[in-house]
Amino acid sequence: MGKRLISQRSGRGTHTFIAKHKGIQARYCLLNDELLNGEVTDLIKDTGRHAIIAEIIFTNGVTEYLPAAEGLYLGKKIQQGAGAQISIGNVSYLSDLPEGCPVYNVEKILGDGGTLIKSAGAYALLMAKDKKKATLKMPSGKMINLPLTCRATIGNISCGGKGDKPFVKAGNMFHLMKAKHKMYPRVRGVKMNAVDHPFGGAAHHPGKSKSTSRNAPPGRKVGAIGSTRTGRRKKN
């Protein structure tokens, strides 16, 4: 008798597949037009996150936790709001930033707290501005347009060299995946027995089309789900 697929077991929502660790919510809390001054009081390593989190206490007593910029240090003065200086770690509106400025933790809508470009070492470039929109070049190379009223942090996120050190041992990868609450190791379906997976068997290849319906039952919903096309792309 075969066992249930990982997708079937995760669909039950048991404690094995639910993240227990509640990390620090790194986002903009304040929303006002006045210029606020603060200071970096702590640099925190958050479990399951590569980037360092900076604790910033402003003069009005409000504490914010934001992804730390590369080069940030304890005691550094931080400005947030309209008219902030062009300095690493300061938070300003896209309308106040010069073209070519590197930014991260960018808002898509004013007041959402920052949703774009929050991974370690990442940053976007402010390419151009017009009367209503700002054009940003994302880390992937894609160009997007955002309202000038959105906020962003100047610089690039810390810990950009996280990928330079090799894992060397499987145990190091295991502990990383455990911190992120991801299943590891995860066996491929083609390596399983025929009773355990639709792609299983001695041939070590699917043996059938990997494309499956979006509405397929959990035991069949594996492979290329709802694919618009399959196969190699032609050069021409």
C-alpha positions as CSV (number, residue, x, y, z in Angstrom):
1,M,0.0,0.0,0.0
2,G,1.4,3.4,-1.0
3,K,1.7,6.4,1.2
4,R,0.1,9.8,0.7
5,L,1.9,12.4,-1.3
6,I,3.5,15.4,0.4
7,S,1.0,17.7,-1.2
8,Q,-1.8,15.6,0.3
9,R,-0.3,15.6,3.8
10,S,0.4,19.3,3.7
11,G,-3.2,20.0,2.7
12,R,-4.4,18.6,6.0
13,G,-2.8,21.5,7.8
14,T,-1.2,19.6,10.7
15,H,1.6,20.9,12.9
16,T,4.2,19.4,10.7
17,F,3.5,21.8,7.9
18,I,2.6,24.9,10.0
19,A,5.3,27.5,10.8
20,K,5.6,27.9,14.6
21,H,8.3,30.6,14.8
22,K,6.9,34.1,14.6
23,G,9.6,36.4,13.4
24,I,10.0,40.1,13.7
25,Q,7.7,42.1,11.4
26,A,10.0,44.4,9.6
27,R,7.9,47.2,8.1
28,Y,7.2,51.0,8.3
29,C,4.9,51.7,11.2
30,L,4.7,55.5,11.0
31,L,2.8,57.4,8.3
32,N,3.1,61.1,8.4
33,D,4.7,63.9,6.3
34,E,6.8,65.4,9.0
35,L,10.5,64.6,9.2
36,L,11.4,62.3,12.1
37,N,14.8,61.6,13.6
38,G,15.8,58.3,15.1
39,E,18.7,56.2,16.2
40,V,19.8,52.6,15.6
41,T,19.7,51.0,19.0
42,D,20.1,47.3,18.1
43,L,20.9,44.9,15.3
44,I,19.0,41.7,15.5
45,K,19.5,38.3,13.8
46,D,16.0,36.9,13.1
47,T,15.6,33.2,12.8
48,G,14.7,32.1,9.3
49,R,15.8,35.4,7.8
50,H,19.2,36.1,6.2
51,A,19.1,39.9,6.5
52,I,19.8,41.7,9.8
53,I,17.0,43.6,11.4
54,A,17.7,47.1,12.8
55,E,15.8,48.4,15.8
56,I,15.2,52.2,15.4
57,I,13.8,54.4,18.1
58,F,12.5,57.8,17.0
59,T,12.4,61.0,19.1
60,N,8.6,60.6,19.5
61,G,9.1,57.3,21.3
62,V,8.0,55.0,18.5
63,T,10.1,51.9,17.8
64,E,10.4,50.5,14.3
65,Y,12.0,47.3,13.0
66,L,13.4,47.5,9.5
67,P,15.8,45.5,7.4
68,A,19.2,46.9,8.0
69,A,21.1,48.5,5.2
70,E,24.7,47.5,4.3
71,G,27.0,49.7,6.4
72,L,24.5,50.5,9.1
73,Y,25.9,50.5,12.7
74,L,24.8,51.0,16.3
75,G,24.2,54.6,17.1
76,K,23.7,55.8,13.5
77,K,21.2,58.6,13.1
78,I,18.2,57.8,10.9
79,Q,15.8,60.2,9.2
80,Q,12.4,59.2,8.0
81,G,9.8,61.3,6.1
82,A,9.7,64.1,3.6
83,G,13.0,65.9,3.1
84,A,15.2,63.1,4.6
85,Q,18.9,63.4,3.7
86,I,20.2,61.1,0.9
87,S,22.1,58.8,3.3
88,I,22.3,55.0,3.8
89,G,19.4,53.7,5.9
90,N,17.2,56.8,5.7
91,V,13.6,56.4,4.6
92,S,12.1,58.8,2.1
93,Y,9.5,59.2,-0.6
94,L,10.4,58.2,-4.2
95,S,9.5,61.8,-5.2
96,D,12.4,63.1,-3.0
97,L,15.1,60.6,-4.2
98,P,17.4,61.3,-7.1
99,E,17.6,59.2,-10.2
100,G,20.1,56.4,-10.0
101,C,19.6,56.0,-6.2
102,P,19.6,52.4,-4.9
103,V,16.6,51.6,-2.7
104,Y,15.0,48.6,-1.0
105,N,11.9,47.8,1.2
106,V,9.8,49.7,-1.3
107,E,6.0,50.2,-0.8
108,K,3.6,49.3,-3.6
109,I,0.9,51.5,-2.1
110,L,1.5,54.3,0.4
111,G,1.0,52.9,3.9
112,D,1.5,49.2,3.2
113,G,4.8,49.2,5.2
114,G,7.1,48.1,2.5
115,T,6.6,44.9,0.5
116,L,9.1,44.9,-2.4
117,I,12.9,44.0,-2.3
118,K,13.4,42.7,1.2
119,S,15.8,39.8,0.7
120,A,19.5,39.9,1.7
121,G,21.8,41.9,-0.6
122,A,19.0,43.1,-2.9
123,Y,18.3,46.6,-4.1
124,A,16.5,48.4,-6.9
125,L,17.6,51.4,-8.9
126,L,15.5,54.5,-9.4
127,M,15.8,54.9,-13.1
128,A,13.4,57.8,-14.0
129,K,10.6,59.9,-12.6
130,D,7.7,61.8,-14.2
131,K,4.8,63.8,-12.6
132,K,3.0,60.8,-11.1
133,K,5.2,57.6,-11.4
134,A,8.7,56.5,-10.7
135,T,10.4,53.8,-12.7
136,L,12.4,51.2,-10.8
137,K,14.7,48.5,-12.1
138,M,14.1,45.5,-10.0
139,P,16.9,43.0,-9.0
140,S,15.5,40.7,-11.7
141,G,16.0,43.4,-14.3
142,K,12.3,44.0,-14.7
143,M,11.1,47.6,-14.9
144,I,8.1,48.6,-12.8
145,N,6.2,51.9,-12.3
146,L,5.2,52.9,-8.8
147,P,3.5,56.1,-7.4
148,L,5.8,58.9,-6.3
149,T,4.1,58.8,-2.9
150,C,5.6,55.4,-2.0
151,R,8.4,55.2,0.5
152,A,11.7,53.4,0.3
153,T,14.9,52.9,2.2
154,I,18.2,54.2,0.7
155,G,20.9,51.6,0.1
156,N,21.0,47.8,-0.2
157,I,20.0,45.2,2.3
158,S,22.7,43.7,4.5
159,C,24.2,40.2,4.3
160,G,24.6,40.2,0.5
161,G,27.4,37.7,0.7
162,K,25.2,35.0,2.2
163,G,25.6,32.8,-0.8
164,D,29.4,33.0,-1.0
165,K,30.0,30.4,1.8
166,P,29.2,26.8,0.7
167,F,27.0,24.6,2.8
168,V,29.6,21.7,2.7
169,K,27.5,19.4,4.8
170,A,23.9,18.3,4.4
171,G,23.4,19.0,8.1
172,N,23.9,22.7,7.5
173,M,21.2,22.7,4.9
174,F,19.0,20.8,7.2
175,H,19.2,23.4,9.9
176,L,18.6,26.2,7.4
177,M,15.5,24.5,6.1
178,K,14.3,23.8,9.7
179,A,14.6,27.5,10.6
180,K,12.5,28.4,7.5
181,H,10.2,25.5,8.3
182,K,10.5,23.8,5.0
183,M,10.5,20.1,4.2
184,Y,14.0,18.7,3.8
185,P,15.1,16.4,2.4
186,R,12.3,16.1,-0.2
187,V,12.3,13.1,-2.4
188,R,11.5,13.5,-6.1
189,G,8.5,11.7,-7.4
190,V,10.4,9.9,-10.1
191,K,12.5,8.2,-7.4
192,M,9.5,6.8,-5.6
193,N,7.7,3.5,-6.2
194,A,4.8,3.3,-8.5
195,V,2.4,3.0,-5.6
196,D,3.7,6.1,-3.9
197,H,3.6,8.6,-6.7
198,P,2.0,9.0,-10.2
199,F,5.6,9.5,-11.6
200,G,7.0,6.6,-9.6
201,G,8.4,3.3,-11.0
202,A,11.7,1.7,-12.0
203,A,12.2,3.8,-15.1
204,H,13.1,7.0,-13.1
205,H,11.1,9.3,-15.5
206,P,7.5,10.3,-15.4
207,G,6.4,7.8,-18.1
208,K,3.5,10.0,-19.0
209,S,2.7,13.7,-19.6
210,K,3.5,15.9,-16.7
211,S,0.8,18.3,-17.6
212,T,-2.3,17.9,-15.3
213,S,-5.6,19.7,-14.7
214,R,-6.0,22.6,-12.3
215,N,-9.0,20.8,-10.9
216,A,-7.3,17.4,-10.5
217,P,-7.7,15.5,-7.2
218,P,-4.8,15.8,-4.7
219,G,-3.4,12.4,-5.6
220,R,-3.1,13.3,-9.3
221,K,-2.3,17.0,-9.0
222,V,1.5,16.8,-9.5
223,G,3.8,18.0,-12.3
224,A,3.0,21.0,-14.6
225,I,-0.3,22.1,-13.1
226,G,-2.5,24.0,-15.5
227,S,0.4,24.5,-18.0
228,T,-0.2,26.7,-21.0
229,R,2.5,24.9,-22.9
230,T,5.1,22.1,-22.5
231,G,8.3,21.0,-24.2
232,R,11.4,22.9,-25.4
233,R,11.1,26.3,-26.8
234,K,12.1,26.8,-30.4
235,K,14.9,29.2,-31.2
236,N,13.0,31.0,-33.9
